[in-house]
Amino acid sequence: MIEFESLMAFILPVFLIAVLILWVWALVDIIKRRKQNSEPVGLWILIVLMFPIVGSILYFQLARRRMFGTKKGFSPDFKR
């Protein structure tokens, strides 16, 4: 049976690396796209820096979709 400590020794670094990748990806995306929008970029950078996990997820779910018009939706083309 796998011990809890050895399992955590594997899961914790993988989780931290995933959080770091998400955090850096959000920051790079905010900085790269700051000239294309009128959103408060400084506020998003502050949120992502202060709350790495929640801030990054909120950025990708809320702000990025609103800033860049990447709305997902169903729009069939019936005019054939």
DAQUI-V848172 format. One record per residue. N is the residue number from 1. RES is the residue in three letters. OMEGA is omega as a letter, one per 20 degrees, with the letter a starting at -180 (none if undefined). Layout:
BEGIN
N_RES_OMEGA ; N_RES_OMEGA
END
This chain:
BEGIN
1_MET_a ; 2_ILE_r ; 3_GLU_a ; 4_PHE_a ; 5_GLU_r ; 6_SER_r ; 7_LEU_r ; 8_MET_r ; 9_ALA_r ; 10_PHE_a ; 11_ILE_a ; 12_LEU_r ; 13_PRO_r ; 14_VAL_r ; 15_PHE_a ; 16_LEU_r ; 17_ILE_r ; 18_ALA_r ; 19_VAL_r ; 20_LEU_r ; 21_ILE_r ; 22_LEU_a ; 23_TRP_r ; 24_VAL_r ; 25_TRP_r ; 26_ALA_a ; 27_LEU_r ; 28_VAL_a ; 29_ASP_r ; 30_ILE_a ; 31_ILE_a ; 32_LYS_a ; 33_ARG_a ; 34_ARG_a ; 35_LYS_a ; 36_GLN_a ; 37_ASN_r ; 38_SER_r ; 39_GLU_r ; 40_PRO_a ; 41_VAL_r ; 42_GLY_r ; 43_LEU_r ; 44_TRP_r ; 45_ILE_r ; 46_LEU_r ; 47_ILE_a ; 48_VAL_r ; 49_LEU_a ; 50_MET_a ; 51_PHE_a ; 52_PRO_a ; 53_ILE_a ; 54_VAL_a ; 55_GLY_r ; 56_SER_r ; 57_ILE_r ; 58_LEU_r ; 59_TYR_a ; 60_PHE_a ; 61_GLN_a ; 62_LEU_a ; 63_ALA_a ; 64_ARG_r ; 65_ARG_a ; 66_ARG_a ; 67_MET_a ; 68_PHE_r ; 69_GLY_r ; 70_THR_r ; 71_LYS_r ; 72_LYS_r ; 73_GLY_a ; 74_PHE_r ; 75_SER_a ; 76_PRO_r ; 77_ASP_a ; 78_PHE_a ; 79_LYS_a ; 80_ARG_none
END
